Amino acid sequence: MHNCIKLLILVISICKRSFSTEICKPKVAIIGGGIGGASASHYLTDLFKNNLKIDLFEPIKLGGRLATIEIGENEYEAGGSVIHPRNKYMQYFVKLLGLEKKDPGGSSISGIWNGEKFVFTESKWEIVTLTKMIYRYGFQPIKLNRYVNWILDNFDKIYDFHESGVAFENVSSLLYALNHDFPGLLNISLKDHLHNLEFSTLSIDELAEATLVVNYNQETNVHSFVGLVSIAGAGSDLWSIKGGNKKVPENLIRRNNLVKVIPSGVEKIRLVLKNENSLQYELFYRNKVTGNPDFVSDFYDIVIIATPLTVDQEYPIKFEEFPPETLFHFPGKYQTTVATFVHANLNTFHFGLEDEIDAVYSCNPNFTNISSVGKVDSVSEPKKGTLKTWKVFTKENMTPAFMNKIFSQVGDFKVKSWKAAYPRYSTENRFDRFKLQEGLYHVNAIEWAASAMEMSAIGGRNVAILAYKDFTKKCSSYETERKTEKAHSSELKSTSKL
């Protein structure tokens, strides 16, 4: 009889050890293969010290809104195209992956156009440009630059928080930790905020407006935080990655042998309550590899959504069997932006120019019908031809007649329409959360503060820290329970010997 008890205790102990090892090795689903999903997969792998499994769902191709387009025999950035020198995560990824920064090339000349005339144009001589700027705007551009740098100095605190293992469950708490005034910037338009800071109408309606139109296809009625990020993005020393910025998410995902890429979108997430202290998520998707039209499903301990969740998305996700009090609501819509790439010469007559310039930024898009026109270089060394390539940002597709208005000698052209390029910003109250509930997280919550490559990378690391802390806490609770049971088993063993 005593031998049977010993055998039973041994079997229970082995099963407990086996189950404990398995429960503390999470199975993770990441929905979205852009920079946010790639960042989350990298930092999760690092935090769990490779003790995890990741399925990454991407229905189109890795890179998300980082993509290139080919025209002629060259490739050009069609999505996120520039990186700020203070973007620490993007710099880290480039170094980690052994990528090269692309030489931005020589100086270029740009101008701000209101549809009737150029209100400001640069010169090839820097001193002349500075003189012209002071003549029109006074010293306000210098004051604006200092203010934006103060914003960036405060924002840099996020890197110290993350390095110390501190993460935030919602966007407001993240901004508040960086500076107590930051959340308030989400509820006042850039126009009103800059007026309150005594910036002139001219500098707001021309300088600030032009940066928002080219960066977000929106105007100064957006909230102040994204407006200031946009102005920061108009600075100097901007850079990109040789071969295309998409190489960062692509390589982060492909180099990680713990990530299995599933070429499908997730259509449904079902909450599964195993018991009152444990839950999982069942994800439903269609297997594009086998061509099976029926749903396939699998279970996960952690789910990270790295894609927009508003109702206007191409791949909406349904949430099933969640408690009524946790029903998710994702308000707002995304802005459509059309990028047209064309081999041509700029029609200087249409713009009232004597000589061709390198970039035209609109400060009145409702009148100009364009957001910007800029000469672009290929992501690698140009292979062939001397034709100039221009990228035009608009809200809608350009008609052939309009294209021939702004260009002459039009050759090849291609169009890339981004149906969800970035959020349509306003000053309405929002309550965007990184943590939707235990084990379920949303990277893209951060882009309602501002949308940029670095913001997505920050969102990815933030949810990775949250997921790691929540999961290890659950494991610690289980381990405590296991040790208690083990001690109790030892007592039983001692008793059985008597």
C-alpha positions in Angstrom: 0.0 0.0 0.0 2.8 2.4 0.9 4.5 1.7 -2.4 1.3 2.6 -4.3 1.2 5.9 -2.4 4.8 6.6 -3.3 4.2 5.8 -7.0 1.2 8.1 -7.1 3.1 11.0 -5.5 5.9 10.5 -8.0 3.6 10.5 -11.0 1.8 13.7 -9.7 5.2 15.3 -9.2 6.4 14.5 -12.7 3.1 15.7 -14.3 3.2 18.9 -12.2 6.8 19.7 -13.4 5.9 19.0 -17.0 2.8 21.2 -16.8 4.7 23.9 -15.0 7.3 24.1 -17.7 4.7 24.2 -20.5 2.5 26.8 -18.8 5.4 29.1 -18.4 6.3 28.9 -22.1 3.6 31.1 -23.7 2.2 30.5 -27.1 1.9 34.0 -28.7 -0.1 35.3 -31.6 0.9 38.6 -33.3 -1.6 40.0 -35.8 0.2 42.2 -38.3 3.7 42.1 -39.8 4.5 45.8 -39.9 7.0 47.6 -37.7 4.8 47.4 -34.6 4.3 43.6 -34.9 8.0 43.1 -35.7 9.1 45.3 -32.7 6.8 43.3 -30.4 8.1 39.9 -31.6 11.7 41.1 -31.1 11.3 42.4 -27.6 9.1 39.5 -26.5 11.7 37.0 -27.6 14.3 39.0 -25.7 12.2 39.3 -22.5 11.3 35.6 -22.5 14.8 34.6 -23.3 13.6 32.5 -26.3 11.3 30.5 -24.1 8.1 31.1 -26.2 6.5 30.3 -29.5 5.2 33.0 -31.8 2.7 32.7 -34.7 2.7 36.0 -36.7 -0.3 36.6 -39.0 0.1 38.8 -42.1 -2.4 38.5 -45.0 -0.4 40.6 -47.5 3.3 40.9 -47.0 5.8 41.7 -44.3 6.4 45.4 -43.8 2.9 46.7 -43.4 2.8 50.4 -44.3 6.5 50.3 -45.0 6.7 49.3 -48.7 8.5 50.1 -52.0 7.1 50.5 -55.5 9.0 49.7 -58.7 8.9 52.1 -61.7 11.3 51.6 -64.5 14.0 49.5 -63.0 14.2 51.3 -59.7 12.4 51.0 -56.4 11.1 53.9 -54.4 9.7 54.3 -50.9 5.9 54.2 -51.2 5.0 54.3 -47.4 6.9 55.6 -44.4 9.9 57.2 -46.1 12.0 59.2 -43.5 13.4 58.6 -40.1 14.3 61.3 -37.5 17.8 61.4 -36.1 16.4 61.0 -32.6 14.5 57.8 -33.3 16.5 55.5 -31.1 14.6 52.2 -31.8 15.0 52.6 -35.5 18.7 53.3 -35.1 19.0 50.3 -32.8 17.3 48.0 -35.3 19.5 49.2 -38.2 22.6 48.4 -36.2 21.2 45.1 -34.9 20.3 43.9 -38.4 23.5 45.2 -40.1 21.6 47.5 -42.4 23.0 50.7 -44.0 21.7 54.2 -43.7 21.0 55.7 -47.1 22.9 58.9 -48.0 20.2 61.6 -48.3 22.1 63.1 -51.2 22.8 66.7 -51.9 20.7 69.7 -50.9 17.3 70.3 -52.4 15.2 73.3 -52.9 11.6 73.3 -51.8 8.8 75.8 -51.7 5.4 76.3 -50.0 2.6 76.9 -52.5 -1.0 78.1 -51.8 -2.4 77.3 -55.2 -1.9 80.8 -56.6 1.7 81.5 -55.7 4.7 80.4 -53.7 4.5 82.1 -50.3 8.1 80.9 -49.5 10.8 79.2 -51.5 14.3 78.1 -50.4 17.5 79.1 -52.1 20.5 77.0 -52.9 22.4 79.4 -50.6 21.6 78.7 -46.9 22.2 82.3 -45.8 19.7 83.5 -48.4 17.1 81.0 -47.3 17.5 82.2 -43.7 17.2 85.8 -44.6 14.0 85.2 -46.6 12.5 83.2 -43.8 13.2 85.9 -41.2 11.9 88.5 -43.6 8.5 86.7 -43.9 8.1 85.0 -40.5 10.5 86.9 -38.2 12.1 84.7 -35.6 9.1 82.5 -35.1 10.6 79.5 -37.0 13.5 79.6 -34.5 11.0 79.8 -31.6 9.0 76.9 -33.0 12.1 74.8 -33.5 13.1 75.3 -29.8 9.6 74.4 -28.7 9.5 71.2 -30.8 13.0 70.2 -29.4 11.6 70.7 -25.9 8.8 68.3 -26.8 11.3 65.8 -28.1 13.5 66.1 -25.0 10.5 65.2 -22.8 9.5 62.4 -25.2 12.9 60.8 -25.0 12.1 59.7 -21.4 10.1 56.8 -22.9 13.4 55.0 -23.7 14.5 55.2 -20.1 11.1 53.9 -18.9 11.2 50.9 -21.3 14.8 50.2 -20.5 13.8 50.0 -16.8 11.0 47.6 -17.6 8.2 50.2 -17.1 5.3 50.1 -19.5 1.9 51.7 -19.7 -1.6 50.3 -20.1 -3.0 53.2 -22.1 -1.8 56.1 -24.2 -2.8 58.9 -21.7 -0.7 57.4 -18.9 2.3 57.0 -21.2 2.1 60.7 -22.3 1.5 61.8 -18.7 4.6 60.0 -17.5 6.7 61.9 -20.1 5.2 65.3 -19.2 2.1 66.1 -17.2 1.0 68.6 -19.9 1.2 66.1 -22.8 -2.3 64.5 -22.5 -3.8 68.0 -22.7 -2.2 68.4 -26.2 -4.6 65.7 -27.5 -7.6 67.9 -26.8 -6.6 71.2 -28.4 -6.0 71.8 -32.1 -2.5 72.7 -33.2 -3.9 76.0 -34.6 -5.3 77.0 -31.2 -2.3 75.7 -29.3 0.2 77.7 -31.3 -2.0 80.8 -31.2 -2.1 80.5 -27.4 1.7 80.4 -27.5 1.6 83.6 -29.5 2.7 82.2 -32.8 1.6 84.3 -35.8 -1.2 83.3 -38.1 1.2 83.4 -41.0 3.6 80.9 -39.5 0.7 78.6 -38.5 -1.2 78.8 -41.8 1.9 78.3 -43.9 4.8 76.6 -42.1 2.8 74.4 -39.7 0.1 73.7 -42.2 2.5 72.6 -44.9 4.2 70.0 -42.6 0.8 68.5 -41.7 -0.4 68.4 -45.3 2.7 66.6 -46.5 3.1 64.2 -43.5 -0.5 63.4 -42.7 -2.7 64.8 -45.5 -4.5 66.8 -42.8 -4.5 70.4 -41.6 -4.0 72.4 -38.4 -7.3 71.3 -36.9 -5.7 68.1 -35.7 -4.7 67.7 -32.1 -1.5 69.5 -31.0 0.6 66.4 -30.2 0.5 64.9 -33.7 0.9 68.4 -35.1 4.2 69.0 -33.2 5.4 65.5 -34.2 4.7 66.5 -37.8 6.7 69.7 -37.4 9.6 67.7 -35.9 9.4 65.5 -39.0 10.2 68.5 -41.2 13.6 68.9 -39.7 17.0 68.3 -41.1 19.2 65.2 -41.0 16.3 62.9 -41.8 17.4 59.6 -43.2 16.2 56.3 -44.6 17.5 52.7 -45.0 19.4 51.5 -48.0 17.2 49.1 -49.9 14.0 50.3 -48.3 12.7 51.0 -44.8 10.7 47.8 -45.1 13.9 45.8 -44.4 13.6 46.5 -40.7 10.3 44.6 -40.1 11.1 42.0 -42.7 14.5 41.2 -41.2 13.4 41.4 -37.6 10.8 38.8 -38.2 12.7 36.5 -40.6 15.8 36.4 -38.4 13.8 35.2 -35.4 13.6 31.4 -35.7 10.9 31.3 -33.0 8.5 33.2 -35.3 6.3 31.3 -37.6 4.7 33.5 -40.3 1.1 32.5 -41.2 0.1 34.2 -44.5 -3.5 35.0 -43.4 -5.5 37.6 -41.6 -7.3 36.8 -38.3 -11.0 37.1 -38.7 -12.2 36.2 -35.2 -10.9 36.1 -31.6 -12.8 34.0 -29.1 -12.2 34.2 -25.4 -11.8 30.8 -23.7 -12.1 30.7 -19.9 -10.3 27.6 -18.7 -11.1 28.4 -15.1 -11.6 31.5 -13.0 -7.9 32.2 -12.9 -6.9 31.1 -16.4 -7.9 32.1 -19.9 -6.8 31.6 -23.5 -7.8 33.0 -26.9 -8.9 31.0 -29.9 -8.0 32.7 -33.2 -9.9 31.8 -36.4 -8.3 32.3 -39.8 -8.4 30.8 -43.3 -5.4 28.8 -44.4 -4.2 30.4 -47.6 -1.4 27.9 -48.1 -3.7 24.9 -48.4 -6.4 26.8 -50.1 -9.0 25.5 -47.6 -11.9 28.0 -47.6 -12.9 26.8 -44.1 -11.8 28.4 -40.9 -8.7 27.0 -39.1 -8.3 27.9 -35.4 -5.6 27.7 -32.7 -5.3 28.6 -29.0 -2.9 31.2 -27.6 -1.9 32.5 -24.1 -1.0 36.0 -25.4 -2.5 37.9 -28.4 -0.9 41.1 -29.7 -2.9 43.0 -32.3 -0.5 45.1 -34.4 -3.0 46.4 -36.9 -5.8 49.1 -36.8 -9.1 48.0 -35.3 -11.5 50.8 -36.5 -14.5 49.8 -38.6 -13.1 51.0 -41.9 -10.4 48.3 -42.1 -9.9 45.9 -44.9 -9.5 43.0 -42.5 -11.9 43.6 -39.5 -11.6 41.3 -36.5 -14.6 40.0 -34.6 -14.5 39.5 -30.8 -16.6 36.7 -29.5 -17.7 35.5 -26.0 -16.1 38.4 -24.2 -18.0 39.6 -21.1 -20.4 42.5 -21.8 -18.4 44.9 -19.7 -15.3 44.3 -21.9 -16.9 44.9 -25.2 -14.4 46.8 -27.3 -15.1 50.0 -29.1 -12.6 51.5 -31.5 -13.8 54.9 -32.7 -12.4 57.0 -35.5 -11.4 56.4 -39.1 -8.2 56.3 -41.1 -7.0 58.7 -43.7 -6.7 57.6 -47.3 -3.5 58.8 -49.0 -2.6 58.2 -52.7 1.0 58.2 -53.7 1.6 58.6 -57.5 5.1 58.0 -58.9 5.7 59.5 -62.3 8.6 59.9 -64.7 8.3 63.5 -66.0 9.5 67.1 -65.8 7.7 69.6 -63.5 5.5 72.0 -65.4 7.1 75.2 -64.0 4.4 77.3 -65.8 1.6 75.7 -63.8 3.3 76.7 -60.5 4.4 80.1 -61.7 8.1 79.2 -61.5 11.0 80.3 -63.7 13.1 77.3 -62.7 12.3 73.8 -61.6 12.5 73.1 -57.9 12.8 69.8 -56.0 9.7 69.8 -53.8 6.4 71.7 -53.7 4.4 71.6 -50.4 0.8 72.8 -50.3 -0.5 75.0 -47.5 -4.0 75.0 -49.0 -4.8 71.4 -50.1 -8.5 72.1 -50.7 -7.5 74.6 -53.4 -4.3 72.9 -54.8 -5.8 69.4 -54.9 -2.3 68.1 -54.0 -0.5 67.7 -50.7 3.0 67.7 -52.1 5.1 67.0 -55.2 8.7 65.9 -54.6 11.6 64.6 -56.6 12.6 61.2 -55.2 15.7 59.0 -55.3 15.5 55.2 -55.5 16.1 53.2 -52.3 19.3 51.8 -53.8 21.7 52.9 -56.4 19.8 53.9 -59.6 20.1 51.1 -62.2 19.2 52.9 -65.4 18.0 56.0 -67.1 18.2 59.7 -66.4 14.4 60.5 -66.2 13.4 62.3 -63.0 11.0 60.5 -60.7 8.4 62.5 -58.8 6.1 61.4 -55.9 2.8 63.2 -55.6 0.6 62.9 -52.5 -3.1 63.4 -52.9 -6.3 62.4 -51.2 -7.8 60.9 -54.4 -6.4 59.4 -57.6 -5.1 62.0 -60.1 -6.9 62.2 -63.5 -4.7 62.1 -66.6 -5.7 65.7 -67.4 -4.5 66.9 -63.9 -1.3 65.0 -64.2 -0.5 66.7 -67.5 -1.3 70.0 -65.9 1.5 69.8 -63.3 4.0 67.8 -65.4 5.4 67.9 -68.9 6.8 65.0 -70.9 5.0 62.4 -68.8 6.3 58.9 -69.1 5.7 55.9 -66.9 3.7 56.2 -63.7 2.4 54.0 -60.9 -0.1 54.6 -58.1 -0.1 53.3 -54.6 -3.3 53.9 -52.6 -3.0 53.6 -48.8 -6.6 53.1 -47.5 -5.4 53.4 -43.9 -2.2 55.4 -44.1 -2.7 57.0 -40.6 -5.5 58.0 -38.3 -7.8 60.9 -39.2 -6.9 63.1 -36.2 -9.2 65.4 -34.2 -9.4 66.8 -30.7 -12.1 64.5 -29.5 -11.5 62.6 -26.2 -10.1 59.2 -26.8 -9.3 56.4 -24.3 -7.0 54.2 -26.4 -5.6 51.3 -24.5 -2.5 49.1 -25.1 -3.9 46.5 -22.7 -7.4 45.5 -23.8 -7.6 42.8 -21.1 -5.4 40.1 -19.5 -3.3 38.5 -22.3 -4.8 40.8 -25.1 -2.9 43.9 -26.3 -3.1 46.5 -29.0 0.1 48.1 -30.4 -1.7 50.6 -32.7 -3.3 52.4 -29.8 -0.2 54.6 -29.8 -0.7 56.0 -33.3 -3.8 57.9 -32.2 -1.2 60.1 -30.4 1.0 60.2 -33.6 1.8 57.8 -36.4 5.4 57.2 -37.4 7.8 54.3 -37.7 9.3 55.1 -34.3 5.9 55.4 -32.6 5.0 51.9 -33.8 8.3 50.5 -32.6 7.6 52.2 -29.2 4.1 50.7 -29.1 5.6 47.2 -29.9 8.1 47.3 -27.1 5.5 48.7 -24.7 3.0 45.9 -25.2 5.9 43.3 -25.1 6.8 44.5 -21.6 3.1 44.5 -20.5 2.6 41.0 -21.9 5.8 39.7 -20.3 5.0 41.1 -16.9 1.4 39.9 -16.9 2.4 36.4 -18.0 5.3 35.9 -15.6 3.1 37.2 -12.8 0.7 34.4 -13.6 3.5 31.9 -13.8 4.9 33.1 -10.4 1.4 32.5 -8.8 1.4 29.0 -10.3 4.9 28.3 -9.1 4.0 29.4 -5.6 1.0 27.1 -5.7 3.1 24.3 -7.0 5.7 24.7 -4.2 3.0 24.7 -1.6 1.6 21.4 -3.1 5.1 20.0 -3.2 5.7 20.8 0.4 2.3 19.2 1.2 3.4 16.1 -0.8 6.6 15.9 1.2 4.5 15.9 4.4 2.5 13.0 2.9 5.7 11.1 2.1 6.9 11.6 5.7 3.6 10.4 7.0 3.5 7.4 4.7 6.8 6.2 6.2 5.4 6.0 9.7 
